[in-house]
Structure formats: structure tokens, C-alpha cells
Amino acid sequence: MRLSTKSRYGLRALFDMAYNAGSEPIQIKDISRRQDISPRYLEQIFQAFKKAGILQSKKGPQGGYSLARQPDRITVREVVEAAEGDALLVSCTGRKPQKKGVEECALSGQCVTQTVWQEAADILGDYFQSVTLQTLCDRAAKMGLKRETDQNLMFYI
């Protein structure tokens, strides 16, 4: 199974937000710099995350993107589904109607290998559901990853 860069970069960006900004708004340029992801591509990915209720945005000088919920309430499964449209390993195991332009499998319901792909997708989906952004933040802290906090604050004497 290969996830697209939308899922991989999107998860990295959301982790970055949770780890470095918490619930505060953060600008795409900062995430882009730290994660080495194009700001334009992040904008595209973030639109899907806004639509899915994972992110919210605020305009203005103190604006940016922020997580719509606490990091322990956002799962990897949600992120993958928002970025990819689903979390299926193969399209023929979809329980919902096929996407436009994709024909239904002629062997649907009669293919024993379809059960293997469905079981694998269920197991992977359960695992993705069990991992949250907070899980990733905890792992990063254990790994000793430094947070980039308080760098945008100015102190006047």
C-alpha cells in the first residue's frame, strides 16, 4: 500500500501544528519551512482538512490555521480519509458506491481475494484509528525532537 503525498505531508503538517503551536493559529510558511513542504501544496491539502473539520482558519495578521479539536481527538485515520477520500487498500473493497469513473468490480461478492484486502483494510483502519496527533506528539517528545515555540514573540524593555 502506498499513501499519496497528501496523506503523508498532511499528517506531518498536522503533527507540526500540534507539536509546535498547540491550539494557537500558525501560518503555513512556518510549517512549510520546518517540514520542507511547498506552501502552495499545503494550502491544497489544508482545504480538504478544513472541509473534514480537522482544521479551522482565521484571517488577519494574527491569523493562520489551527486544529479544530484537541490533538488527542484527531486520528490518523481521519487525516488519511480526508486526504485520500477513503482508507481502502484496493478500490474493489469499497463498501460505499464507487467513485465517478470507476466501474464496480465484475467479481464483487464472488472473489475470495477481496476478503483478504477488506480484512487488511479493517486492521489498518483500526490501527490508524488508535493513533492520534497526541500520540505522535508524545513519540516526538520521547525522541527528543525540539519544539519551535515562542520564536514569534517580541519582548520590549
Rosetta silent file (secondary structure, phi, psi, omega in degrees, C-alpha in Angstrom):
SEQUENCE: MRLSTKSRYGLRALFDMAYNAGSEPIQIKDISRRQDISPRYLEQIFQAFKKAGILQSKKGPQGGYSLARQPDRITVREVVEAAEGDALLVSCTGRKPQKKGVEECALSGQCVTQTVWQEAADILGDYFQSVTLQTLCDRAAKMGLKRETDQNLMFYI
SCORE:     score description
SCORE:     0.000 S_00000001
   1 L     0.000  136.483  175.154    0.000    0.000    0.000 S_00000001
   2 L  -125.910  126.522  174.367    1.193    3.460   -0.826 S_00000001
   3 L   -88.956  147.805  178.741   -0.349    6.575    0.552 S_00000001
   4 L   -72.660  170.107  177.530   -0.137    9.694   -1.564 S_00000001
   5 H   -64.961  -22.519  177.198    1.877   12.715   -0.530 S_00000001
   6 H   -59.334  -46.056  179.091   -1.409   14.336    0.511 S_00000001
   7 H   -69.815  -47.862 -175.570   -1.681   11.896    3.418 S_00000001
   8 H   -65.723  -49.856  179.501    1.990   11.798    4.265 S_00000001
   9 H   -68.904  -38.026  179.379    2.623   15.540    4.063 S_00000001
  10 H   -61.358  -43.864  178.847   -0.753   16.320    5.597 S_00000001
  11 H   -65.631  -41.212  176.986   -0.047   14.186    8.647 S_00000001
  12 H   -60.602  -42.774 -178.946    3.419   15.736    9.017 S_00000001
  13 H   -66.245  -42.643  179.247    1.918   19.226    8.811 S_00000001
  14 H   -66.883  -39.466  174.918   -0.810   18.476   11.347 S_00000001
  15 H   -59.751  -45.707 -179.805    1.725   16.911   13.708 S_00000001
  16 H   -56.481  -43.703  179.164    3.879   20.040   13.297 S_00000001
  17 H   -62.577  -48.098 -178.578    0.919   22.210   14.222 S_00000001
  18 H   -63.303  -39.788 -174.476    0.048   20.127   17.278 S_00000001
  19 H   -77.733  -40.412 -173.331    3.661   19.925   18.444 S_00000001
  20 H   -98.610  -22.580 -175.738    4.779   23.484   17.795 S_00000001
  21 L  -123.856  -17.660 -176.966    1.628   25.576   18.130 S_00000001
  22 L    62.621 -121.031 -178.827   -0.921   23.567   20.083 S_00000001
  23 L   -97.827   -0.144  179.989   -4.245   25.350   19.690 S_00000001
  24 L   -77.173  147.194  175.367   -2.742   28.662   18.538 S_00000001
  25 L   -63.079  144.793  179.873   -3.033   29.741   14.884 S_00000001
  26 E  -136.239  144.971 -178.556    0.056   29.051   12.830 S_00000001
  27 L   -89.246  146.928 -178.707    0.984   30.259    9.377 S_00000001
  28 H   -57.490  -36.248 -177.416    1.622   27.890    6.515 S_00000001
  29 H   -59.634  -33.620  179.505    5.020   29.459    5.831 S_00000001
  30 H   -71.986  -42.745  176.899    6.263   28.255    9.237 S_00000001
  31 H   -64.037  -43.861 -179.809    5.047   24.693    8.703 S_00000001
  32 H   -57.301  -45.183 -179.521    6.432   24.752    5.171 S_00000001
  33 H   -64.464  -46.957 -176.966    9.866   25.821    6.397 S_00000001
  34 H   -70.066  -37.436 -174.549   10.077   23.245    9.164 S_00000001
  35 H   -98.543   -3.842 -179.791    8.660   20.339    7.152 S_00000001
  36 L    55.459   51.946  178.283   10.140   21.281    3.757 S_00000001
  37 L  -124.787  136.726  179.721    6.756   21.128    2.024 S_00000001
  38 L   -55.390  131.748  178.294    5.616   23.610   -0.620 S_00000001
  39 H   -61.975  -35.387  178.511    3.282   26.235    0.872 S_00000001
  40 H   -64.734  -40.516  179.017    1.016   26.018   -2.178 S_00000001
  41 H   -67.636  -39.722  177.030    0.698   22.264   -1.776 S_00000001
  42 H   -60.872  -40.388  177.502   -0.042   22.667    1.931 S_00000001
  43 H   -57.395  -44.083  179.309   -2.831   25.122    1.065 S_00000001
  44 H   -62.641  -46.789 -179.187   -4.409   22.478   -1.184 S_00000001
  45 H   -63.752  -42.065 -176.958   -4.133   19.775    1.466 S_00000001
  46 H   -65.725  -27.366  177.222   -5.455   22.083    4.175 S_00000001
  47 H   -62.289  -41.944  177.313   -8.607   22.801    2.169 S_00000001
  48 H   -65.111  -37.176  179.732   -9.539   19.110    2.439 S_00000001
  49 H   -69.835  -35.620  175.401   -8.759   19.195    6.173 S_00000001
  50 H   -64.555  -45.346 -179.618  -10.963   22.260    6.675 S_00000001
  51 H   -60.557  -34.961 -179.110  -13.802   20.560    4.830 S_00000001
  52 L   -82.817   -4.064  179.190  -13.383   17.480    7.057 S_00000001
  53 L    80.394   19.309  178.395  -13.470   19.585   10.232 S_00000001
  54 L   -88.611  -35.905 -178.870   -9.862   18.875   11.190 S_00000001
  55 E  -120.041  158.903  168.567   -8.631   22.443   10.684 S_00000001
  56 E  -134.284  159.921 -179.094  -10.030   25.917   11.009 S_00000001
  57 E  -129.806  154.868  179.302   -8.598   29.153    9.687 S_00000001
  58 E  -136.153  127.794 -179.978   -8.509   32.738   10.841 S_00000001
  59 L   -85.455  160.324  175.670   -7.727   35.675    8.581 S_00000001
  60 L   111.034  175.666 -175.444   -5.651   38.679    9.529 S_00000001
  61 L   -61.577  -32.467  178.034   -2.192   39.471   10.891 S_00000001
  62 L   -98.464   16.139 -175.407   -2.591   37.148   13.887 S_00000001
  63 L   -88.250 -168.853 -179.094   -4.337   34.555   11.761 S_00000001
  64 E   144.093 -159.746  178.454   -3.413   31.269   10.256 S_00000001
  65 E  -104.304  148.383  173.724   -4.562   27.690   10.604 S_00000001
  66 E  -143.932  158.962  177.479   -5.290   25.890   13.829 S_00000001
  67 E   -67.200  138.608 -179.595   -6.534   22.463   14.800 S_00000001
  68 L   -77.694  -18.871  179.516  -10.309   22.343   15.093 S_00000001
  69 L  -139.442  171.149  176.815  -10.056   19.908   18.022 S_00000001
  70 L   -64.609  149.485 -178.621   -7.528   18.840   20.605 S_00000001
  71 H   -56.473  -28.146  179.713   -4.678   16.642   19.262 S_00000001
  72 H   -79.762   -0.987  179.595   -5.955   13.627   21.203 S_00000001
  73 H  -111.211    4.673  179.090   -9.269   13.891   19.287 S_00000001
  74 L  -116.668  117.064 -175.957   -7.778   13.810   15.758 S_00000001
  75 E   -97.244  157.812  175.349   -6.870   10.354   14.481 S_00000001
  76 H   -61.109  -35.861  178.985   -4.532    9.297   11.715 S_00000001
  77 H   -59.749  -44.969  177.178   -7.498    7.551   10.110 S_00000001
  78 H   -57.802  -43.744 -178.540   -9.374   10.854    9.884 S_00000001
  79 H   -63.499  -47.875 -179.723   -6.366   12.505    8.297 S_00000001
  80 H   -62.287  -45.592 -179.354   -5.902    9.736    5.725 S_00000001
  81 H   -64.739  -36.816  178.395   -9.599    9.664    4.850 S_00000001
  82 H   -67.941  -38.442 -177.638   -9.722   13.456    4.484 S_00000001
  83 H   -78.587  -39.964 -172.876   -6.652   13.478    2.252 S_00000001
  84 H   -98.034  -20.040 -175.018   -7.345   10.358    0.198 S_00000001
  85 L    97.306  -26.059  174.991  -11.128   10.191    0.207 S_00000001
  86 L  -165.251  179.124  179.516  -11.012    6.776    1.898 S_00000001
  87 L  -122.797   32.905 -178.674   -8.563    4.401    3.560 S_00000001
  88 L   -79.765  146.670  174.995   -9.051    1.408    1.275 S_00000001
  89 L   -77.432  -40.302  177.186   -6.137   -0.719    0.130 S_00000001
  90 L  -136.407  147.907 -173.239   -7.854   -1.516   -3.175 S_00000001
  91 H   -68.038  -23.777 -175.233  -10.914    0.121   -4.665 S_00000001
  92 H   -73.727   -5.940  179.543  -12.891   -3.100   -5.138 S_00000001
  93 H   -98.328    3.725 -177.993  -13.410   -3.488   -1.389 S_00000001
  94 L   -60.983  133.219  178.795  -15.280   -0.219   -1.001 S_00000001
  95 L   -87.912  -18.460  177.355  -18.493   -0.540    0.952 S_00000001
  96 L   -98.550  168.510 -178.942  -19.832    2.720   -0.408 S_00000001
  97 L   -56.499  143.912 -179.657  -20.648    3.398   -4.046 S_00000001
  98 L   -59.359  153.887  176.651  -17.635    3.560   -6.340 S_00000001
  99 L   -66.631  158.047  177.735  -16.207    6.942   -7.261 S_00000001
 100 L   -57.082  137.889  177.829  -17.272    8.520  -10.511 S_00000001
 101 L    84.391   -7.095  178.935  -15.480    6.977  -13.463 S_00000001
 102 L  -107.547  118.945 -179.161  -14.576    3.809  -11.520 S_00000001
 103 L   -77.539  149.881  176.329  -16.522    0.748  -12.549 S_00000001
 104 L   -69.171  144.754  179.910  -17.671   -1.771   -9.977 S_00000001
 105 L   -63.086  132.150 -179.370  -15.616   -4.964   -9.933 S_00000001
 106 L   -66.154  -22.085 -178.474  -17.210   -7.651  -12.078 S_00000001
 107 L  -101.571    9.987 -177.368  -16.284  -10.253   -9.442 S_00000001
 108 L   -53.932  129.166 -179.052  -17.613   -8.317   -6.462 S_00000001
 109 L    84.057   -9.177  179.927  -19.073  -10.736   -3.912 S_00000001
 110 L  -123.523    6.485 -175.438  -17.549  -13.729   -5.744 S_00000001
 111 L  -109.607  115.676 -177.969  -13.846  -13.005   -5.287 S_00000001
 112 H   -67.459  -30.894  179.945  -12.155  -14.668   -2.342 S_00000001
 113 H   -69.755  -23.083  177.124   -9.129  -12.331   -2.513 S_00000001
 114 H   -59.682  -34.094  179.238  -11.473   -9.401   -1.980 S_00000001
 115 H   -67.008  -35.333  177.864  -11.949  -10.680    1.568 S_00000001
 116 H   -63.166  -47.426 -178.471   -8.186  -10.533    2.193 S_00000001
 117 H   -65.465  -37.385  179.945   -7.992   -6.897    1.106 S_00000001
 118 H   -68.152  -43.164  178.661  -11.049   -5.987    3.158 S_00000001
 119 H   -63.480  -42.272  178.751   -9.702   -7.665    6.307 S_00000001
 120 H   -63.096  -42.336  178.842   -6.329   -5.963    5.858 S_00000001
 121 H   -63.732  -38.369  178.308   -8.036   -2.584    5.363 S_00000001
 122 H   -64.065  -43.925  179.711  -10.088   -3.158    8.525 S_00000001
 123 H   -64.362  -46.528  179.429   -6.974   -3.984   10.576 S_00000001
 124 H   -64.517  -40.834  178.054   -5.062   -0.995    9.207 S_00000001
 125 H   -61.157  -40.962  177.510   -8.101    1.242    9.722 S_00000001
 126 H   -63.801  -41.409  178.558   -8.366    0.140   13.346 S_00000001
 127 H   -64.355  -48.310  178.836   -4.675    0.896   13.886 S_00000001
 128 H   -58.758  -33.978  179.019   -4.977    4.320   12.212 S_00000001
 129 H   -69.245  -28.539 -177.151   -7.999    4.986   14.428 S_00000001
 130 H   -83.063  -13.270 -178.595   -5.947    4.207   17.540 S_00000001
 131 L  -103.953  126.151  179.901   -3.166    6.694   16.719 S_00000001
 132 E  -113.499  172.491  174.375   -3.856   10.381   17.331 S_00000001
 133 H   -61.238  -33.657  177.410   -1.881   13.564   16.814 S_00000001
 134 H   -64.430  -38.141  175.927   -1.251   13.479   20.564 S_00000001
 135 H   -56.829  -45.411 -179.962    0.279   10.009   20.171 S_00000001
 136 H   -65.755  -39.298  177.647    2.688   11.482   17.618 S_00000001
 137 H   -63.142  -41.535  178.427    3.483   14.437   19.888 S_00000001
 138 H   -63.978  -41.501  178.184    4.260   12.057   22.754 S_00000001
 139 H   -64.008  -40.910  179.797    6.522    9.996   20.492 S_00000001
 140 H   -63.453  -41.144  178.455    8.317   13.132   19.299 S_00000001
 141 H   -62.909  -42.115  177.922    8.933   14.236   22.885 S_00000001
 142 H   -63.782  -33.574  179.275   10.361   10.794   23.724 S_00000001
 143 H   -76.553  -11.461 -179.977   12.611   11.053   20.660 S_00000001
 144 L    84.018   19.446  177.986   13.854   14.415   21.924 S_00000001
 145 L   -67.023  131.186 -179.306   12.535   16.476   18.999 S_00000001
 146 L   -79.818  144.181  175.516   12.770   20.152   19.863 S_00000001
 147 L   -90.176  145.488  174.879    9.722   22.359   19.659 S_00000001
 148 L  -100.987   83.317 -177.325    9.905   25.662   17.876 S_00000001
 149 L  -116.502  156.631  174.826    7.963   27.703   20.398 S_00000001
 150 L    60.001   17.108  179.071    7.971   31.317   21.441 S_00000001
 151 L   -80.828  -21.961 -178.355   10.107   32.375   18.466 S_00000001
 152 L   -92.385    1.374  179.350    7.495   34.778   17.144 S_00000001
 153 L   -83.887  141.365  175.853    7.141   36.609   20.444 S_00000001
 154 L  -111.645  138.629  178.246    8.763   40.020   20.802 S_00000001
 155 L  -112.768  129.351  179.487    9.930   41.307   24.119 S_00000001
 156 L  -113.162  136.114 -179.779   10.110   45.029   24.755 S_00000001
 157 L  -115.453    0.000    0.000   12.109   46.519   27.596 S_00000001
